[in-house]
Amino acid sequence: MITKVMVVGSEKGNPKRRPRIRLAGFWLNDIGLEYNSLATADYEPGRIVIKLQGSGIDTYSQVVKEVLTSKGGLLQVRLEWHNKKKTPHLEIKGLWLENFGFTIGSVFVVQAEYGEINIRLVDPEKL
């Protein structure tokens, strides 16, 4: 299991400073979230659960139907430049994150294992 402590950042290039959770690095490959993989996200106060769904057009059409009925989120792993290398990248951003407690500067813990990422807000005084 991979565990990381991170901080909610802000969306680049947006003057309204919207919350942004950015997960990037080759560790995403290690848990099955490779380039073009599709994942779903379920949100509740203080918690986000991301689950690998697969890749390809057949997976995409099936997953979109499920996401529309569950009101969850749909994510796709992209490649972004980081330290002069293209690395796997997932990003969740928008003012709506504040409704779940993820405000800019909030501390959260990422726990990841194959096919699943759990993100939980933590009280920094308990660290």
Buried (B, 14 or more C-beta within 10 A) or exposed (E): EEEBEBEBBBBEEEEEEBBBBBBBBEBBBBBBBBBEBBBBBBBEEBBBBBBBBBBEEEEBEBBEEEBEEEEBBBBBBBBBEBEEEEBBBBBBBEEEBBEBBBEBEBBBBBEBEEBBBBBEBEEEEEE
